[in-house]
């Protein structure tokens, strides 16, 4: 069974940047769309960015023009570059397939934006 391991989170000041990485233990080459999700305390997990095998991307309005998603099928990784971070971006970030998960959810990586 494929495992997903997210990393790269941390504490950052508003306006700062972070780069998240998701490593899959198996191939993601056949997964049409991969995405990054986030779950803030007391809220449901939501999709914030997605990318197809062909490289087409889509973003939630709340992160558009600030976040950039990328995937490397050869390395079975999905990246999320996050710039101009805001306190409301604070959440645990996860990666998985879109619209339905293809593997168990990983432990996620905590992103905290605070001064």
C-alpha positions in Angstrom: 0.0 0.0 0.0 1.3 3.4 -0.9 2.2 5.7 1.9 2.3 9.5 1.8 4.8 11.5 3.8 4.4 15.3 4.0 7.2 17.6 5.2 8.4 21.1 5.1 6.0 22.8 7.5 6.9 25.1 10.4 6.4 28.4 12.0 6.7 31.4 9.8 5.9 35.1 10.1 3.1 36.7 8.0 4.5 37.4 4.5 7.0 34.6 4.7 7.4 31.5 2.5 7.5 27.7 3.0 8.0 24.9 0.6 6.1 21.7 1.3 7.0 18.3 0.0 5.0 15.1 -0.3 6.8 11.9 -1.0 4.9 8.8 -2.1 6.3 5.3 -1.4 4.9 4.1 -4.7 4.3 5.5 -8.1 2.0 8.5 -8.7 2.5 8.3 -12.4 -1.0 6.8 -13.0 -2.8 9.2 -10.7 -4.5 11.7 -13.0 -4.8 14.5 -10.4 -2.8 15.1 -7.2 -3.6 17.8 -4.7 -2.7 19.5 -1.5 -5.3 19.8 1.1 -5.4 21.6 4.5 -7.3 21.3 7.7 -7.5 24.2 10.1 -8.5 23.5 13.8 -12.1 22.8 14.1 -12.7 22.9 10.3 -13.0 20.3 7.6 -10.2 19.3 5.3 -10.3 21.3 2.0 -8.5 21.2 -1.3 -6.3 24.2 -1.9 -4.3 23.2 -5.0 -4.3 20.4 -7.6 -2.2 19.4 -10.6 -2.9 16.9 -13.4 -0.5 14.5 -14.9 -0.1 16.9 -17.8 0.7 19.8 -15.5 -2.5 21.7 -15.5 -3.1 23.4 -12.1 -5.9 24.8 -10.2 -6.1 26.7 -6.9 -8.7 27.7 -4.3 -9.4 31.4 -4.5 -7.9 31.9 -1.0 -4.4 30.8 -2.2 -4.5 31.8 -5.8 -1.4 33.8 -6.9 0.4 32.9 -3.7 0.7 29.1 -3.8 2.3 27.0 -6.6 1.9 23.3 -7.0 4.3 21.0 -8.9 4.7 17.3 -9.3 7.6 15.1 -10.3 6.3 11.7 -11.4 9.8 10.3 -11.7 10.5 11.0 -8.0 6.9 10.4 -6.9 6.7 13.8 -5.2 4.3 16.7 -5.1 5.5 20.1 -4.0 3.7 23.2 -2.7 5.5 26.5 -2.8 3.7 28.9 -0.5 4.5 32.6 -0.6 3.0 35.7 1.1 1.7 33.5 3.9 -1.2 34.8 6.0 -2.3 33.8 9.5 -5.4 32.2 7.9 -3.1 29.7 6.1 -2.4 28.1 9.4 -3.4 24.4 9.2 -2.1 20.9 8.8 -1.4 20.3 5.1 -1.8 16.9 3.4 -1.4 15.6 -0.1 -3.4 12.9 -1.9 -5.3 12.3 -5.1 -8.2 14.4 -6.2 -11.1 14.0 -5.9 -10.8 10.7 -4.0 -7.7 9.7 -2.0 -5.7 6.8 -3.5 -3.8 6.1 -0.3 -4.3 6.5 3.4 -3.9 10.0 4.6 -0.4 10.8 5.9 0.3 12.5 9.1 0.4 15.9 7.4 2.7 18.8 8.1 1.8 21.7 10.4 2.0 25.2 9.0 1.7 28.0 11.5 1.7 31.6 10.4 2.1 34.0 13.3 4.2 37.0 14.4 
